[in-house]
Amino acid sequence: MRDIIEIAPKGPLDAEVTLPGSKSITHRALFCAALAEGTSGLSNALLCIDTHVSAMCLNALGAGIEADERDSSFLVRGMSGVLREKGGWLGVGECGTALRFLTALLTLGCGEFRLDCGEVKRPIGDLVDALNRSGCRIEYEQKEGYPPVRIHADGFPGGSITVSSEVSSQFASALLLVSPYAQSDTEITLAGGVASAPYIKLTVEVMRAFGVNVSVAGNTYYVPAGRGYGSAAFHVEGDASAATYFMAAAAICGGRVRANGAGKDSQQGDIRFAQLLAQMGCRVSEAAHHIEVEGPIISGIEADMRDMPDAVPALAAAACFAEGPTKITGVENLRLKESDRISALADVLGGLGAEVKTSNDAVEITPSKMRGGVVDPRGDHRIAMSAALVGLRIPGVAVRGAGCVAKSFPDFFAELKNLTERSKS
């Protein structure tokens, strides 16, 4: 992929797009299948940098995972809950999901493991605290609350665990995923508010698909010990986070875009992005396996995005073309992603002409006269995709370091070009 990609503006759209597989679901299915007994097949999986990182680390621990790029699938030979390696070093790069899930999974082993990530150190303190309180032994090598960590593994005790998920719902998901292999039944209670709460429900649904039933009562989750995952033929539904960019494209350009592969019954939180666009004046129709949005966008809104922070960049781009301001709240954890996304959105969209005000947990965008320019997404895939949306309406928008989209959506720019090509009259 070229380092700088200039976006070609396009008038009203009239196209359909097939969504790539969900990154969040692919991750969870990989971990369940890798721990399971037997061989599983994951179809319509997302093959991207992040999921390849998870597959590589799970392979190193004893799973057998083969990726097929041609049909977007993984074949996974499970470990039956037993890690082959008796210690070692694992690096996850910039994949926060792999970091959190592996922090819990490595406690199932026997020996000393070292786990680290890339330059952006994602917080794991609340997860490590919960694991240590349960009887695990995890030590920080440098800054407390952040990797690298040393995990002195001797099995996951289970029992009654309280964890804060205010920073990330992945802490609770990590504990849930390993609980079937705990030494005793596990009861996980969430303390305080939960960031991105729908992702925990997503974890529970994937676990059930691999044969483990999780009982849920309010903010408490119960997982019985002694029954691990079984193999499954698992189909990954389309990525609702990816869908937000195509929905937003219709809102920005006008016309119609139908996203196929995920619909109104999806457990993915970002599927509700369509309803935000409806509040902003777009026409929305939803079915079991697709969502269609017809623009243009009209009015700004105020939206609490605590449950769908990954949709914020697409909403912010669309807001640049509304009549009146849009205030996005509940997004403090966006400062802890691949970049400080609140700051990055202010720089990128502000540089393209929007008036952007920020606070610790909010972004307010007031439309102004937009202009072209070369933007730096700070290596953040979602910021790069957000900037590209502006370029669908405004001439001269170019994205530097465009290859960063390979983290979650390698074909994004090709799909964006195809979307506009398919809309030619």
N, C-alpha and C positions, 0 to 999 in steps of 0.2 A: 504494500500500500504506500502511496506517495506520502511524504511527510506533511505536505500542505494540500488540503483539498478545498477547492472553491465550490460553493453551492450554487447551482443554477436556479434562479427564481422560476416559479410556475404559477399560473393562474388557477382557477377553480379545478379541483381534483375530481376524478371519477374512476375509482380503482378499488381493487381488493388485494389484500396481502395475507399470506399464510405466515402465522407467527412461528418463530423458532421455539423450541422447547423451553420450558421454564427453568431458569438457572436455579432458583431456590428449591424447586421440586427435584431437579436432577441431583443436586448436592445431597439431599436427604435420602433419596433412593440409592445413591451410591454407597452411603454409609450403612444403610440397612442391609443392602445386598452383600456388601463386603463382610459384614458380621454374620450373615445368615449361614445356615446349613444348605448346601447344594448350589446349583448354578442358576442365576437369574439373567433375564434379558430386559434391558431398558430401551424401549423404542421411543422415537422422537425426542431423544435426549439432547440437551444443549452441549455441544462440544466447543468449548471456549477456553481461554487461559485458566480461568478459575476452576472449572470442573476438571481440567487436565491436571491441575495441581492436586486436587483431592484424590484423583485416581492414582497419581504417581505415589503419593504418600501412603495410600492404602495398599498399593502393590508392595511397597517397601516393608510393610508390616505383615505380609503373608497372603493377602488376597491376590487373585488373578483377574486383572481387569484388562480387557481388550476393547479399544475404541474402533469403530468403523465410521470413517468420515463420510463415506458415500451415502449411507442411509441413516446417519445421525443416531447411532445406537452404541450401547455398551453391553458387552457380555461379561458377567461378573461371577467368578468362582469364589464362593464365600469361605470364611475362616472358621465357621462354627463357633464364633466368639473367642477364639484362641489366637493371640498374636504370636506369630512365629519368631519374631526378633526379640532378644532379651536385652534390649537397650539400643541406643544409637541416637543419631542426630537427624532431625527433620526440619526442613525449611519450607515455608508456604508462600514466600514472596509477599504480594500485596493482597492475598486472599483472606479476608477477615473471617469468612465462614469456615474455611478449613482450619484456621487458627483456633477458633472457639470449639469446634466439634472435636478436633484432635486433642485439645487440652483435656477433655473428659475421656475420650476413647483410650488414650495412652495409659490411664490408670488401670485399665483391664489387664495390662501386661505384667511382666515380671522383670525388673531391672531398672536401670536409670536411663531415661530419655531426655534429650535436650530439644526444645522446640523454639523456633525463632521465625520471624517474618522479615519483610523488607524494610525499606527506609521509613515508611509510615507505620509507627508503632500503635497498633489498635489496642484499646483498653480491654483487659481481661480480669481485673481485680475482683469484681463481685463473683465471677465464676470460680476463680481460684479460692477465694474465701469460703464459698459454699462447699467446695470439694475438700478443703482442709478441715472444715468443721465436721465433715462426714467421716473423717478418719484417713483421708489421703495425705500424702506429703509432697507438696509442690513448693519450690523455692524460686525466688526471682534472682536473676544474675546481676541485674543492673537496677533500673528504676522500678520501685514497687508499683504493682498494678499493671505492668506492661511486660511483654516478652523482651528478651529471651527468658525462658523458665526451664528449670530442671524438675522432672517428674520422677520421683522415686516410686515406681509402680509395684504394687503387690495385690492387685485386685481392687475393684470398686465395692466398698462396703454396702452402699445403699442406705436404707433406714430413712429416718425423717430428716428432710433437708429443706431449709429456707434459703431462697436466693432472691436477690434484687435484680430485676430486669428493666430498671429505669434507663440504663444506658443502652442495653441491647436485649431483644428477646432471644437472641442466639444463646445466651447463657442458659435459659430454661430449656431450649431445644437440645443443647449439648447434653445436659443431664438426662433428659428423656431418652435420647437415642441410645445411651449406654445402659440404661436401667434394666433392660431385660437380662443382662448378664451380671447384675449385682449379686453380692453374697447373701442379701436378704431383700425382702420386698422394699420398694422405694416409694416414699411419699414426698412429693415436691410441692412446696407452698411458695407462691410468688408474693414477695413483700413490696408494698408500695405500688406506684404506677408501672405500667408496662409499655415500653417503646415497641412499636410495630407488632402489636398483639396478634393480628391475624396469622403471623408466621408460626406461632406456637400451635394454633389449630391445624395449620398445614402439616407440621411435624407429626402431630397425632394421627392425621389421616394417612400419611405415608406409612407410619409404623403399623397401622391396622392393615394396610394392603400387604404387608409382609408378615402378617399373622400374629401381631402383638396387640392386644386390646388394652387401651389406656382408659381408666375410669377418671372422669372429670367431675368435680363438685366445686363450683365457684372458681376460686383461684388455686385449688389444690388438685394435683394429678397423682394417681396411684398406678404403679406398674408392678405386677407380680414378678418375683424372681423365678428362675428355673425353667422358663420357656422362652427360648430365643427366637430369632427371626427364621422364617422359612423362605425358601426360594419363591420367586414370583416372576410372571411375565407382566412387566409394568410399563404402561404407556404414560409418558410425560405430556401433560397438556401444555398448550401454548403459553408463552411468557406474558403475563399481564403487565409487567413493567415495560417490556418492549412495546406492548400495544399502546401504552400511553403516548409514545412519540408519533404513531400513525394517527391516533385520535386527534392529537394536538395539531397535526399537519392539516387535517380537514378544517379544524377551527381557525387556523391561521390563514389558509389559502382560500377557504370556501370550498363548496362542492362536497362530495361524498367519499368516504373511505370506509370499507368494511374490513375488520380484522378477524380472520378465521383461526380457530384453534382454541379459543377460550371464550366462555360466555357467562350468562347471568348467574349460573349455578356454581361458578368457580369459587374455591376457598381462598384464592389469592386476594389479598386486600386491595391491590392496585386496580382490580377490575372495577372498583367503584369510582375510578377517575372519570368514567363516562358521565356519571351523574353530576359531577362538578361542572363539566362542560355544558350539560343541560341547564344548570343554574345560570350559566353565562350566556345562554341564548342559543346554543346549538340544538339541533334535533337529534335525538338518540333513539335507536331501536336495538333491543337485545333479544337474543335467542340462546338456546342451550349451548351452541358452539361458536357463536360469533357475536360481535358488537359492531354496530354501524353508527358513524357520527357524520352529520351533515352540518357544515358551517355556513356562514362565518360566525365567529365569536361576536358577542355584543357587549355585555356588561361585565365589570369586575365583580369580585365576590370577596368574602372573608372565609377562609377555609382552615380548619384545624387538621393538620396533616400528620399527626402523631402516629396514626395507624398505617400510613402509606408514604413514608418519607422518600422512597425511591421515585415517586411520581412528582416530586416537587420541581425538578428541573424542567420537565415537560410543561407543567402548569405555569411556571415562571415565564417560559418562552411564549406561551399562548397569551399570558396576561399583558405582554408588551403591545398587543393589538386590540385590547378591549377598550371600551369607552368608560373611563374611570379607573380608580386604583383597585388593586387586588392585594389583600393582606393575607399572608401565609403564616400560620402560627403553629406552635407545638413542635418545632423542628430543631431543638437544641442539639440533638444527637447528630444532625448533619455536619456539625463541626468536627466529627470524629470518623468521617468516612475517608475515602482515598485522598480527598483534599478537605479543607474546610469549605464545604459546599456553600455555606451562607456567604462567606467572603468571596468565593470564586464566582458565584452568580452575580454578586454586586459588581465585580470587576468586568466580567464578560458582557453582561447585558447593559451595564452602565456604559461600557466602552462602545456599544452599538447604539447608544442614544437614549435608552430608557432611564427614567429617574428611579433609583433604587435606594431605599432606606433599610437599614438592618438593625437588629438588636441581638441580644444573646440567643433568643429562640424564635425570632420572627424575621420575615422579609416582606417589605411592602414595595410594590411595583406600580408606578404611575406611568401610563403610556406617554410618550413624547415623540418627537420626530426621529425615527430610526434611521440609521446609516450603516454603510458597509464598513468593513475593516477586517484585519487579520487578528484572530483571537487565540489566546493561549489557555487551553482548558486545564492547565496544571497537571497533565497526565491523568485526568479523571474522565473515565468513559462517559459518565452521565452528563457532565458539563459539556463535553464535546458534542454529544447528541443534541443537547439543548440549543447550543449555538447554531448548529446546522438547521434547526427548525426556523430560526429567524431568517436564515439565508433563502428559505423557500419563498419568502415575500420581499426581502430587501436585497437588491443587487450588491455584489462586491463583498459578501461575507465569505471568509475563508477560515478554515480550522487548521491550526498548526499542531503537529503531533497527533494527527488523526488516527494513527494506528492504535492509540490507547483504547479504542472501542473493542478491540479483540478480547479485552478482559471479560466482557459479558455478551457482546453481539458482534462477532467478527464480520458479518455481512451487512452491517448497518448501512454504510454509504452506498453499497450496491443496491440494497433494497430501497433506499430513498430515491436513487436514480430511477430504478425500475418503476417505482410508484408514480413518478412524474411522467415517465415515458408512456406508461399504460394509460395515462390521462390525456394523451394527445388526441385532439379531435381529428 
